[in-house]
């Protein structure tokens, strides 16, 4: 771990490497191959969480317009909070236009240049509502495809890869829209912001984003809910004043 830190790796990367090694050694202890886990108690660098970046609705639209044929991808990520891999692995049979729901049951991950499909990050399937603005674009994407075909693909019909998508489509669109230093993951943060602004509580945001717990949602987006608490206080004050007015009037 000390060598990784000295080599200039980010604290989060070092911590992830330690986590993988510790899990392997835990299995070794369970199998009786070693008496204890030597990775336990190793001092690790403190990871600093980057401040989430949130786009306003008009910025989302500006970015989507600049993305051209992939504007629907921008809107999908910004309005549903799907992870990029979850969006890339979305299949036609998991889009329910009647109920306006998406089922997130799979994620695409690039490993050593090969795309592999597996369970979402929390290993739990979830259902996400489809905003009205996405119904028509998604229906066009699904037209003429089989149930197991991917909804959103590259121009050649292959699975969307995060690096290729960002380099070829996202970064140029962000530059055109005047939103430099933006990443596709920022659209997930944006989705959380738009959800809270629309009145969603922490449990609803947790379910939409597929977080393991509401505590994790609060850990990342506590600032959004602080603003929500301020609005709640204003509504409570207004309700109190209305009650006092009615009582005095009576």
Residue pairs with C-beta under 8 A, 6 or more apart in sequence:
1 14
1 17
1 18
1 42
1 43
1 44
4 13
4 14
4 17
5 11
5 14
5 45
9 17
10 47
11 44
11 45
11 46
11 47
11 48
12 47
14 44
14 45
15 44
15 45
15 47
18 39
18 42
18 44
21 39
22 37
22 39
22 40
25 34
25 37
25 38
25 39
26 37
28 34
28 37
29 35
29 36
29 37
49 220
52 186
52 189
52 192
52 220
52 221
53 182
53 186
53 189
53 190
54 186
54 189
54 190
54 192
54 193
55 63
55 78
55 179
55 182
55 186
55 187
55 190
55 193
57 194
59 177
59 179
60 74
60 75
60 78
60 79
60 187
60 190
60 194
62 177
62 178
62 179
63 74
63 173
63 174
63 177
63 179
63 182
64 71
64 72
64 74
64 75
64 78
65 71
65 177
66 172
66 173
66 174
66 176
66 177
67 73
67 74
67 169
67 170
67 173
68 169
68 173
69 155
70 165
70 169
70 170
70 173
71 137
72 134
72 137
72 138
72 141
72 152
73 87
73 152
73 160
73 165
73 169
74 170
74 173
74 187
75 131
75 133
75 134
75 137
76 82
76 87
76 134
76 138
76 152
77 84
77 87
77 184
77 187
77 188
77 191
78 187
78 190
78 191
78 194
79 131
79 133
79 134
79 191
79 194
80 102
80 128
80 129
80 130
80 131
80 134
80 191
80 208
81 128
81 188
81 191
81 192
81 195
81 208
81 209
81 210
82 90
82 102
82 104
82 128
82 188
83 107
83 120
83 121
83 185
83 188
83 210
84 160
84 162
84 165
84 184
84 185
85 107
85 108
85 109
85 162
86 104
86 106
86 107
86 120
86 210
87 152
87 160
88 107
88 108
88 150
88 152
88 159
88 160
88 161
88 162
89 106
89 107
89 108
89 117
89 150
89 159
90 102
90 104
90 106
90 150
90 151
90 152
91 106
91 147
91 148
91 149
91 150
91 151
92 142
92 145
92 146
92 147
92 148
92 149
92 150
92 151
93 147
93 148
94 102
94 103
94 104
94 105
94 106
95 102
95 103
95 130
95 138
95 142
95 151
96 102
96 103
97 130
97 135
97 138
97 139
100 129
100 130
100 132
100 135
101 127
101 128
101 129
101 130
102 127
102 128
102 129
102 130
103 125
103 126
103 127
103 128
104 120
104 125
104 126
104 127
104 128
104 210
105 119
105 120
105 125
106 117
106 118
106 119
106 120
107 117
107 118
107 119
107 120
107 121
108 115
108 116
108 117
108 159
108 160
109 115
109 116
109 117
109 118
110 116
110 161
110 162
110 163
115 159
115 161
120 126
120 210
121 210
122 210
122 211
122 212
124 210
126 207
126 208
126 210
128 208
130 138
138 151
141 151
141 152
142 151
145 151
150 159
152 160
153 159
153 160
154 160
154 161
154 164
154 165
162 184
165 184
166 183
166 184
170 182
170 183
170 184
174 180
174 182
188 209
189 221
191 208
191 209
192 205
192 208
192 209
192 217
192 220
192 221
192 224
193 221
193 224
195 204
195 205
195 208
196 205
196 221
196 224
196 225
196 227
196 228
200 208
202 214
202 217
202 218
202 225
203 214
205 211
205 217
205 221
206 213
206 214
206 216
206 217
209 217
211 217
211 220
218 225
